[in-house]
Every structure is written in structure tokens, then in C-alpha cells.
Amino acid sequence: MTDSKPNKPLVLSFHGTTGVGKTYVTKIIARNVYEKGEESKHVHLFISDYHFPYKQNSHIYSAELKKLILEKVYWFPHSMFIFDEMDKMHPQLIDTLKPFLDYNAHVDGVSFRNAIFIFLSNAGGKVIEEVALDFWREGKAREEIKMNSKELETKISQNIMNGKTGGFSQSSLIDHHLIDHYIPFLPLELKHVRQCVLAEMVHLKIKQNTDLADEVVKELFFSSKEEKIFADKGCKSVIQKLVLYIDK
């Protein structure tokens, strides 16, 4: 953001299991870049299952997507594009993005060097969970896991490339090194989900109640083989469970 002449657009890839905060962090970024945050007309969200539901229409989606991205960046070079469920997107569609993400990218006379692309994906989630679980087994604090760990980043990229279904695994983005940063989102433990419950109480404008938070957390499912320390769905469904207790 401080570089007036970057040599390529910023490309971030968020990885982790469901409910661990990938979308939440994306909103935080948008709110710190644009005055209207995620509601800004310069923030463009694409959800694989919703915007690109039929694989047989990938060539149509590709043409439409290319036209839209060109148009948005032409009028506003600092546009942000968010792609959710990247692991479900057809590789042909993902490869449509390649020219926009490259170094010194100019497409049809439009520079993309100031644009921001954020990919959200469950791909690599199990690898990240295994790393977190290994730390837990060794008695280490999760805070000791370095988010910029080269080893973890390599494991994520290799896991994606070795995937057997669609999305990243069959696209050319990884082997062309167009993703600047792979950001691993660690699985959530009971204490983190409890914090989510307390935060939702604030959102609902009710007094924070730690006993009630504990009751809600008991309703959620935790797994990770025999240890059962990570929440299956992260903080998803927290507010739905909380509302049921409030109604009582």
C-alpha cells in the first residue's frame, strides 16, 4: 500500500478449515483500505458455488470475469477482488486470473499493479490442523507457530498442488509463483470459540455471561482424532446456538 509503483498486484491466499476467520479477516482488511469497507463499490466478492455454479459454463464465466476485472481496474486501479471457495472453482476459470496477477501486468492497456486479490480456500486446512496438533502434543503454545514459517507455507502449497480435485491443484497460479503470501489460519480451540460466544453477546447487545458462554460451547462439536480439541466448524453456528439459549 505504501509502494507507489509496485511491480505486481498484491495476491494473498488464505487457507484453513471452515469457521476459522478467513472471511472475517478479509472484511477487516477492506475496512482499513476503503472508507465503506466491504460495502465499498471497489470491493468485489465472488463465491464459487454462487457465481460459477456450472462447470460446463466455465468458458462463459471466464469471459465475463475477464471483462468485469478489466473494467473495474480501469476505473479504479486500487480495486480489491475476493474469491471465496477457490478450491471449488474450475481450473480454467482460475487460470483466467493469471494475466492480471503477473509481474508488470498490463492487460489490454490496463495496469493491475495496484490491485488486490484475496483467495479464500479450505485447501491445506488439514495440513495446518496437523501442524497445530503436533505443537499441542509437544506441549507448545500455538503462539509459537510462526505464521510466516517457510516450512508451513511449503506444506500448504504442496498440499494444494497434490490435490486431486479442481481448483488450485489444476491451475497454473502456484507453479508460476503468482501468489505472494499463503496465510494459514489455525483451527480454533474451545477457549477461542468461547471468545466468539462472548463477542456475539456484545453484538446482540446483551450482557456478557461467562456461564452462558460455557453452556453454548458445550453444544458445539470438537474433533481432531482422539484429542478432540479443535472445533469442527470453528465459530460458525455460534450465534445460532446462543440465540436458542437467549430465547429460553
N, C-alpha and C positions, 0 to 999 in steps of 0.2 A: 504493500500500500504506500510505502514511502519512496519507492523507486519510480521516478518519473518516466523511465524508459526501460521497463523490464524486457527480457529477451523472449519471454513466452507467458501465456496466461497462467494463473495460479490454478493448479489442479490438485485437489485433496480427495482422498479416498478413505471414508470412514467404515470401519469393519467391527462387527461384534454381533452377538446374538440379539434376539428381539428384546425391546424394552430397556436397553442399557443407556439410552440418551443420545443416540446419533442424530435424530431429528431435533431434539431439544437443543443440542449444541449448535446445529445449523441455524436455528432461529436466533440464538444468542449472537452468532456472527453477523447475521443480517441486521439485527437491531443496532449493532455497533458500526455498521457500514452505511446504512441507509436511514434517513430520517423516519420513515414509516416502517422500518424493519421488514419483516417477512410480508407485510402488506404492500410494500413498495411495488410500483409498476415495473421496476427494474429487476425484481426477483422473480425468476421463472421456475416453477416446480413441475417436474414430470414424474408420474408414478407409473411404473411399468405395466402393471395389470390394468390400470385405468386408461392411460393414454395410448398404449401399444398392446392391446389385448390379443390380436390375431397374428400369428407368425406368418401366415400366407400374405399378409398385407405389409410386410416389413419394408418392401421397396417403396410403397406409398408413404409410410411413416417417415422413411429416410428422407425423401424429397421434401416433405412438409417440414420436417425438423431442420433440415439444412436451410431452407428459406426463412424460417422463423428466427433462427440464431443469427443469420446474416443481417436480417432486418433490425433486430434488437440491438446488436452491437454497432451497426452503422449509425443508429440514432443516439446510442449511449454506450461508449466504449467500456465503461466500468460495470456492465451488466453481470448479474450472477445467475448461473444455471444450476439447478439442483436436480439430480436424477436419483430417485428412490427405487429400491429393489433392482439394483443394477445386475444382480445375479440372475434375475429373471428375464432381462432384456435379450432380444435376439442379437447374436454377434454382428450380423450385418448392420443393424441399427447402431450398435456401439461404434462400429468402425466408421460410421458417418461422422462421428465427432473428431476423428483423428486429425484431419487437416486444421481444425480450429485449435487444437491443443499443442501443435508442434512449435518448435523454436522459430522465432521471427515469422510467426504465422500471419500470412496475408491471404485472404480468400476473396476472390473477385474484387480486389482493391480495398478490402476492409481489414484493418489490423485488429487482431484479437489479443494483443499483448497485455491489455489491461483488464481483460475479462476474468471472471472467477467461475470455476467449475467444481462442484462438490458432488461426489458419488457416495451413495449410502448403500451398504450391502451386508447381508448376513454371511457372505463368503468369508472364510477364515475365522468365523466365530468359535468353532470348536477348537481350533489351534490356540486361540487366545485363552479360552477357558482352561485348556490343558496346562498352559504356562502358569496361569493364576493358581490352578490346583496344585501344581508342583511346588510353588512357593509356599502355599498353605501347609502342605505336607512336611516341608522343611522347617516350618515354624517361622518363616519370614513374613514380614508385613507386606501387604500388597503395594504399599507406597514405595517399596524398594524396587518394584518393577519399573524400569526406565521406559517411558513411553516412546523415546526416540532410539530404543535399542535396535541396533542393526540386525541382531540375530532374530528378534521378533518380527521386524519388517520383512526380512528374508523369508521367514517361515510363512508369513501371510501371502506374500507374492507367489511363493512356490505352491502353496495350497490352492490358490486361485488358478494358477496355470495348469495344475494337475487335475483340476476339476473335470468331471465327465459330462456336465450338462451346461449348455448355453452360456450366455453372459460373458463375463470376463475371460473365462477359460478358453474361449474360441476366438476372442477378439485380438487385435494387434496392439492395443494400448500398452500392455505390460512389456512385451518384448521390444517395443520401440522406446521404452523408458519415458513415457509422456506423463506419468503420474508423479508429482513432486513429492508427496508425502502420504504414506499409509498410516492412518491413525487408528490404533487398536483401542477399542472400548472394552474395558474389563467387565466380567459378569458381576452382578450385584449380590452381595451377601445380605443376610437378614437385617443387619444394622443399617444398611443403605436403604432397603425397602421401607424400613421403619421411618427413616428420614423423609421419604417420599410421602408417606401417610401424613406425617405432621405438616408437611408443606401443603398438601391438599386441604388440610383443615384451615390453613390460612387463606387459601384460595376460595374456600367456601364460606369464609368469614365466620367460622366458629372457633371457640376457644380450644387451644391445643390441649390434648388429653393423652398423656403417655400410656395410660392403661388401655384406653380405647385403641390406640395405635398398635399395641401388642396384640389385642384381640383380632384386629384386621389382618395383621401379618400372619397369624395362625391359620387364616383361611386360604392363604396362598400356598402354592406348591414349590418345593425346593428339591433340587436334584443335584447331580454330579456323581454318578455311580453310587458307591456305598456311603460317601461322606454326606451327601445331601446338604451342601452349604450354599449353593447358588440358586437364586430364584429362577424358575423356569421361564417366566415371562418378564423378568426384570420388574419395572414399575408399572407395566401395563396391567390394567384391571384394578389398580389400587383404588381409584376414585369410585368405581362401581361397587366394590366391596364396602368402602367407607360409607357410601350413601345408604346402603342397606342397614348398617348399624345406627346411623343417624335417624332413619325412619322409625326404628324401634323405640 
